[in-house]
């Protein structure tokens, strides 16, 4: 008799180990992420090196402007023939500019696994000895550039002329994992300029070298806030409920504008005092400062009554909501306009917990913020005389 052909029973089940599958997916995703970061870092260093070669070749050759143009156009043609897209004349000009903006970096290339293990090649100009740089935040830029920042990030950063501001945006983009679009928004809304208005000279230098590291309530406050992502028109008919609804609908963008460390807790948080009910518009918790942050929204100019109301909210939270682990509550009033003298007279002289900031429903005019920056610098110089 012919041998019987053994067939699997149709009822035989394949093991469905979801936990095992999940662990394997995590491994693969982590590996892919690592490969992407490694490729990004290698390309950033490569473009820096290409820029350096172009600059050094220009310095050895003719100083005429048309020499540099002919050099880059010739390189672009030959590189495009060999490698395809990505080496246009515009791209090579960007690499040249990239090197010029970051000439102080000393990138290193790590060797392949198994080759001179533990050693790395420092890519310094011929005849110059360098050592790898260590940057703030406890993060070593092993290649001279942060491994989480791609060429797209650095192209955006190159457009920032102020060196302190450029360093600040680089630190913050790495710290907060900003993608290119988020980084460009922060640059376009002049985040650095809005933050330095409340800082002294040493504070600005610290901001540039370390990024936005909240240590005190004032460190998390901006003036003004840019809320252009809401898509709301500048109108006297805007009501607070519409503004509140728009902010919670666009919560992700609002958290980005507030800054690192904010966690959303609630909207219209009720406070009850002897049977009377009051409602705080938005409630957040700041995980770095370990305190509640109450935000009250005003669609008109700030009044002394608005400040008094916020004082009541802050005192209520300190007494009725906060635990021993929480630091004192912070109150932030967002308004269309304010009189700084009123704020100063209503609040205690040493106030460090209640703030009033303007908000803009359209991108802040660059001229206005530049003017504020010049005023701040002028005042700071006078204080140092």
C-alpha positions in Angstrom: 0.0 0.0 0.0 1.2 3.5 -0.7 2.3 5.4 2.2 -0.4 7.6 3.7 0.1 11.3 3.1 0.0 13.0 6.5 -2.0 16.2 6.4 -2.4 18.8 9.2 -5.7 18.9 10.8 -7.7 22.0 9.7 -8.3 22.6 13.4 -4.5 22.9 14.2 -4.0 26.4 15.6 -0.9 28.5 15.2 0.3 29.9 18.5 -0.6 33.6 18.8 2.0 34.9 21.2 1.2 38.7 21.2 3.7 39.5 23.9 6.5 37.8 21.9 5.4 39.6 18.7 5.4 42.9 20.6 8.9 42.4 21.9 10.3 41.6 18.5 8.6 44.6 17.0 10.2 46.8 19.6 13.6 45.3 18.8 13.1 46.0 15.0 11.8 49.5 15.5 14.7 50.4 17.8 17.1 49.0 15.3 15.6 50.9 12.5 15.6 54.1 14.6 19.3 53.5 15.4 20.1 53.0 11.7 18.3 56.2 10.7 20.1 58.2 13.4 23.4 56.8 12.4 22.8 57.6 8.7 21.6 61.1 9.6 24.7 61.8 11.7 27.0 60.4 9.0 25.4 62.6 6.3 25.5 65.7 8.5 29.2 65.2 9.1 29.8 64.4 5.4 28.1 67.7 4.3 30.2 69.6 6.9 33.4 68.0 5.4 32.3 68.8 1.8 31.7 72.4 2.8 35.1 72.5 4.4 36.8 71.2 1.3 35.0 73.7 -0.9 36.0 76.6 1.4 39.6 75.5 1.6 39.8 75.0 -2.2 38.4 78.5 -2.7 41.0 80.0 -0.3 43.8 78.3 -2.3 42.4 79.4 -5.7 41.3 82.7 -7.1 39.5 85.2 -4.9 37.2 86.3 -7.7 33.5 85.6 -7.1 33.1 83.9 -10.4 35.8 81.3 -9.4 33.6 80.0 -6.5 30.6 79.8 -8.7 32.4 77.9 -11.4 34.0 75.6 -8.9 30.6 74.7 -7.4 28.8 74.3 -10.7 31.6 72.0 -11.9 31.4 69.9 -8.8 27.6 69.7 -9.0 27.7 68.4 -12.5 30.3 65.7 -11.8 28.8 64.6 -8.4 25.3 64.4 -9.9 26.5 62.2 -12.8 28.0 59.8 -10.2 25.5 59.9 -7.3 22.3 61.3 -8.8 20.1 63.8 -7.1 21.1 65.7 -4.0 24.2 67.5 -5.3 22.8 70.5 -7.1 24.7 73.7 -7.0 22.2 75.0 -4.4 22.9 72.0 -2.2 26.6 72.5 -2.4 26.2 76.2 -1.6 24.3 75.1 1.5 27.1 72.7 2.5 29.6 75.5 2.1 27.4 77.8 4.3 27.0 75.0 6.8 30.7 74.7 7.3 31.1 78.5 7.6 28.3 78.6 10.3 29.8 75.7 12.3 33.6 76.0 11.7 34.2 75.6 15.4 33.0 72.0 15.5 35.4 69.0 15.4 33.3 66.1 14.1 34.6 62.6 14.4 33.7 59.5 12.5 33.3 56.2 14.4 35.1 53.2 12.7 33.1 50.1 11.6 32.6 47.4 14.1 35.8 45.2 14.4 38.1 47.9 13.0 40.2 49.7 15.6 37.5 49.2 18.1 37.1 52.0 20.6 38.9 54.5 18.4 37.6 57.3 16.3 39.0 59.6 13.7 39.0 63.3 14.5 38.3 65.2 11.3 40.4 68.3 11.9 41.9 70.4 9.2 45.5 69.3 8.2 48.1 70.5 10.6 45.5 71.2 13.4 45.0 69.0 16.4 41.6 68.9 18.0 39.7 66.9 20.6 36.0 66.0 20.6 33.8 68.7 22.1 31.6 68.2 25.1 28.4 70.2 24.9 25.9 71.2 27.7 22.9 69.2 29.0 25.2 66.3 29.8 25.0 65.2 26.2 28.2 64.6 24.3 27.9 65.5 20.6 30.2 62.6 19.6 30.3 63.8 16.0 30.2 67.5 16.8 26.5 67.6 16.0 23.6 66.1 17.9 22.7 62.6 16.5 19.0 63.3 16.7 19.2 66.3 14.4 19.1 65.7 10.7 20.4 67.8 7.7 16.9 69.3 7.5 17.3 70.6 11.0 20.6 72.2 10.3 19.4 73.8 7.1 16.7 75.5 9.2 19.3 76.5 11.9 21.6 78.0 9.3 19.0 80.7 8.6 19.4 82.0 12.1 21.9 84.8 12.0 22.3 85.4 15.7 24.8 82.8 17.0 23.4 82.7 20.5 19.9 82.1 19.1 21.1 79.4 16.7 22.8 77.6 19.6 19.7 77.8 21.7 17.4 76.4 18.9 19.9 73.5 18.4 19.8 72.6 22.1 16.0 72.9 22.3 15.4 70.9 19.1 17.5 68.0 20.5 16.1 68.2 24.0 12.4 68.3 22.9 12.7 66.1 19.8 11.4 68.8 17.5 10.9 67.8 13.9 11.8 70.2 11.2 8.3 71.8 11.1 8.3 72.4 14.8 11.8 73.8 14.8 10.9 76.2 11.9 7.8 77.4 13.8 9.8 78.2 16.9 12.4 80.1 14.8 9.7 82.0 12.8 7.9 83.0 16.0 11.2 84.2 17.5 11.1 82.0 20.6 14.6 83.0 21.7 13.8 86.7 21.5 10.5 86.3 23.4 12.3 84.4 26.2 15.3 86.7 26.7 13.1 89.7 27.4 12.7 88.5 31.0 16.4 87.6 31.5 19.5 89.4 32.5 22.8 89.2 30.5 24.0 86.1 32.3 20.6 84.5 31.9 20.7 85.0 28.1 24.1 83.4 27.9 22.8 80.4 30.0 19.8 80.2 27.7 22.0 80.0 24.7 24.4 77.5 26.1 22.0 75.2 28.0 18.6 75.8 26.4 15.4 76.4 28.3 16.0 74.7 31.7 13.2 75.8 34.1 14.4 76.4 37.6 12.1 79.2 38.7 8.6 80.2 37.7 9.8 83.1 35.6 11.8 80.6 33.4 8.6 79.2 31.9 7.0 82.5 31.0 7.0 84.1 27.5 5.7 87.5 26.5 4.0 87.5 24.1 2.6 84.0 23.3 2.1 83.1 19.7 -1.2 81.3 19.1 -1.3 81.6 15.3 -2.0 77.9 15.0 -5.6 78.4 16.3 -6.6 80.0 13.0 -8.8 82.6 14.9 -9.1 86.1 13.6 -8.0 89.1 15.7 -11.5 90.3 16.6 -13.1 92.2 19.5 -16.0 89.8 19.2 -13.9 86.8 20.3 -15.2 85.3 23.5 -13.2 83.4 26.1 -15.1 80.2 25.6 -14.2 80.1 21.9 -10.5 80.7 22.7 -10.5 78.0 25.4 -12.2 75.5 23.0 -9.7 76.3 20.3 -6.7 75.8 22.7 -7.9 72.5 23.9 -8.7 71.4 20.3 -5.1 72.3 19.4 -3.6 71.0 22.6 -0.5 69.5 21.0 0.4 72.8 19.4 -0.4 74.7 22.6 1.9 72.5 24.7 4.7 73.1 22.2 4.1 76.9 22.6 4.0 76.6 26.4 7.3 74.8 26.4 8.8 71.6 27.8 7.5 70.2 31.1 3.8 71.1 30.9 1.2 68.3 31.3 -2.5 69.1 30.7 -4.8 68.4 33.7 -8.2 69.9 33.1 -10.3 72.7 31.6 -12.9 74.6 33.6 -11.6 73.3 36.9 -14.2 74.1 39.6 -13.2 75.9 42.8 -15.9 76.1 45.5 -15.8 78.6 48.3 -18.7 78.5 50.8 -21.1 77.4 48.1 -19.9 79.8 45.5 -18.4 78.2 42.4 -15.5 79.6 40.3 -13.9 78.0 37.2 -10.3 78.2 36.2 -10.1 78.1 32.4 -7.1 75.7 32.0 -5.1 73.7 34.5 -1.6 72.2 33.9 1.0 70.6 36.0 4.7 71.4 35.4 6.7 68.2 35.9 10.1 69.9 36.3 9.0 72.7 38.7 6.6 70.2 40.4 3.7 72.7 40.7 0.2 73.4 39.3 0.0 76.1 36.6 -3.4 77.8 36.3 -4.1 79.7 33.0 -6.9 82.2 32.8 -7.9 83.5 29.4 -8.9 87.1 28.7 -10.1 88.4 25.3 -9.7 92.1 26.4 -7.2 94.3 28.1 -6.1 93.1 31.6 -7.8 94.7 34.6 -6.9 94.7 38.3 -9.9 92.5 38.9 -8.4 89.8 36.7 -5.3 89.8 38.7 -7.2 89.6 42.0 -9.2 86.7 40.7 -6.0 84.8 39.8 -4.6 85.5 43.2 -7.7 83.8 44.7 -7.2 80.8 42.4 -3.5 80.4 43.4 -4.2 80.7 47.1 -7.1 78.2 46.8 -4.9 75.6 45.1 -2.0 76.1 47.6 -4.4 75.5 50.5 -6.9 72.9 49.2 -5.3 71.0 46.3 -1.5 70.9 46.7 0.2 68.2 48.6 3.5 68.4 50.6 5.4 67.2 47.4 4.0 70.1 45.4 5.6 73.5 45.1 3.5 76.7 45.2 1.0 77.2 42.4 1.8 79.5 39.4 -0.9 81.7 37.8 -0.6 82.9 34.2 -3.2 85.3 32.7 -3.2 85.4 28.9 -4.6 88.7 27.7 -4.7 90.8 24.5 -3.0 93.8 26.2 -1.9 94.9 29.7 -0.7 97.9 31.7 2.5 96.8 33.4 2.1 99.5 36.0 -1.3 98.0 37.1 0.3 94.6 37.4 3.2 95.9 39.5 0.9 97.8 41.9 -1.7 95.0 42.4 0.9 92.3 43.0 3.4 92.2 45.8 6.8 93.6 45.0 8.5 90.2 45.3 5.9 88.4 43.3 7.3 85.3 41.5 4.1 83.3 41.1 1.5 85.3 39.2 2.2 86.5 35.6 0.4 88.3 32.9 1.4 87.8 29.2 0.0 89.0 26.0 -1.0 86.6 23.2 -1.1 87.0 19.5 -3.5 85.2 17.2 -1.3 86.1 14.3 2.4 85.6 14.0 4.1 88.4 15.9 5.5 91.0 13.5 9.2 90.5 13.4 9.8 94.3 13.6 7.9 94.5 16.8 9.9 91.7 18.5 13.1 93.1 17.2 12.2 96.4 18.7 11.5 94.8 22.1 14.8 93.0 21.8 16.7 96.3 21.2 14.9 97.9 24.1 15.9 95.0 26.4 19.5 95.2 25.3 19.5 99.0 25.8 18.1 98.6 29.3 20.5 95.9 30.1 23.5 98.0 29.0 22.3 100.9 31.1 22.0 98.6 34.2 25.6 97.5 33.7 27.0 101.0 33.5 
